[in-house]
Amino acid sequence: METGNETALIVRPEEAEYVALPHGGGFRLLADAADTGGALGASRLALGKGADGARPHYHTVSTELFYVLDGKVEFLVGEERASVGQGGMVVVPPKVAHAFGAAAGCTAELLAVLTPGIDRFGYFRTLGRIQHGLDSFDSLLPEQARYDVHFLEATAWRSAQTA
């Protein structure tokens, strides 16, 4: 739908690419930066019971918004840990370390929006391959600047998830 010089984006559920994860979850890729003129990127993430969503990382450019559509999510934002249930939201500004996963014994669904957008669909596809054992996590390390996803030591997150 065109309005002047701008183009609106409409994504129907059957049109969104789906990247399956081995724990029964997956990414539904809704909008990449190229689709929105760089304004934002958006994806929907389903997590199996107690599954990690992302290890500790930060973004130098983008703010990331998480809206919990269903279930319960454990977040680590900076030094703060928080459990957020359906209808809750977390907004993480640039340069703030964060990690998240489904709460123990719970599944979860999240809408994640990053703004400004950076093309990250390739990142999510690679994460799917890593989760299925088809690629190594180390393959993402040279791509951190490209995707504006900068990984941190995960020890604190792992101990928090098992606590």
Order of alpha helices (4+ residues) and beta strands (2+ residues): beta-beta-beta-beta-beta-beta-beta-beta-beta-beta-beta-alpha-alpha-beta-alpha
